[in-house]
Amino acid sequence: MKMVKPGQEPPAKPTDYITAGNVTEQGIFKFFMNIFGGPEVRRKQNELNDENNLVTIPFKSQRKRASQVVDLHDGNVIIFCKGAPDMIFPLTTHVIDANGRRVDKTDEIQVPE
């Protein structure tokens, strides 16, 4: 997955970026670009390199998801998963809402119109 802006670095706004690669990953990037802005997403992407990757669990049809365990080097470890919502959501304790806030899954989640 990559984000590029032909002829301009850094882009003025998230919509100036062109995403390329897997359609699911493009959707994830676009979601976070709308919340945090392209430069911030790009900075975070650069922070999460192979050195931070502790474990990659590839997609399997039985699990219907792929996972990556990442050391944030601040005393925290985070697990990123992508896959079928019916497999991931029951395992989720928190979600990021449309405003970029980390909220408990049991709280009411605001959906943008």
C-alpha positions in Angstrom: 0.0 0.0 0.0 1.3 3.4 -0.8 0.2 7.0 -0.9 1.7 9.4 -3.4 1.1 13.0 -4.5 2.5 13.6 -8.0 4.5 16.9 -8.2 3.9 18.1 -4.6 5.4 17.2 -1.3 3.8 17.4 1.2 0.2 17.5 -0.2 -2.0 20.4 0.9 -4.9 18.1 2.0 -5.7 14.4 2.3 -7.7 14.4 -1.0 -4.5 15.4 -2.8 -3.1 11.9 -2.2 -3.5 9.1 -4.6 -3.7 5.7 -3.0 -2.6 2.5 -4.8 -2.7 -1.1 -3.9 -5.2 -3.4 -2.3 -8.7 -1.9 -2.3 -9.4 -2.8 1.4 -6.1 -1.1 2.4 -6.9 1.9 0.3 -10.2 2.2 2.2 -8.4 2.0 5.6 -5.9 4.7 4.5 -8.6 7.0 3.2 -10.5 6.7 6.5 -7.5 7.7 8.5 -6.5 10.4 6.0 -9.9 12.0 6.4 -9.5 12.0 10.2 -5.8 12.9 10.7 -4.7 14.3 7.3 -2.3 12.8 4.8 1.0 14.0 6.3 0.1 12.5 9.8 -0.9 9.2 8.3 2.3 9.2 6.2 4.3 9.9 9.4 2.7 7.0 11.2 3.2 4.7 8.3 6.9 5.5 8.3 7.1 4.8 12.1 5.7 1.3 11.6 8.5 -0.4 9.8 9.8 -4.0 9.8 11.8 -3.2 13.0 8.6 -2.6 14.9 6.8 -5.7 13.5 6.8 -8.5 16.1 4.6 -11.0 14.4 2.6 -11.2 11.1 -0.2 -13.7 11.0 -1.3 -14.1 7.3 -4.9 -14.3 6.1 -6.4 -17.8 6.4 -9.9 -18.6 5.3 -10.7 -20.3 8.6 -9.8 -17.1 10.6 -11.1 -14.7 7.9 -8.5 -12.2 9.0 -4.9 -11.2 8.9 -3.1 -9.7 11.9 0.1 -7.8 12.6 1.5 -7.3 16.1 3.6 -4.1 16.4 5.9 -2.8 19.1 5.3 0.9 19.5 8.6 1.3 21.4 6.8 3.3 24.1 5.9 0.4 26.3 2.9 -0.5 24.2 2.1 -3.2 21.7 -0.8 -3.0 19.3 -2.5 -5.5 17.1 -3.8 -4.5 13.7 -6.3 -6.8 12.0 -8.1 -6.6 8.8 -10.7 -9.1 7.5 -14.3 -10.1 7.8 -16.2 -7.8 10.2 -18.2 -10.7 11.7 -14.9 -12.3 12.7 -13.1 -9.1 13.9 -15.9 -7.2 15.7 -16.6 -9.8 18.4 -12.9 -9.7 19.4 -12.8 -5.9 19.5 -12.9 -3.8 22.7 -12.5 -0.4 21.1 -13.1 1.2 17.8 -12.0 4.5 16.2 -15.1 6.6 15.3 -15.6 9.0 12.4 -14.0 11.8 14.5 -10.9 9.8 15.2 -11.7 9.1 18.8 -10.9 5.8 20.4 -14.2 4.7 22.0 -15.4 1.6 23.8 -17.3 -0.7 21.5 -20.3 -0.6 23.9 -20.6 3.2 23.7 -22.8 4.7 21.1 -20.8 5.3 18.0 -21.5 8.3 15.8 -21.9 7.5 12.1 -21.4 10.5 9.8 -24.2 11.3 7.4 
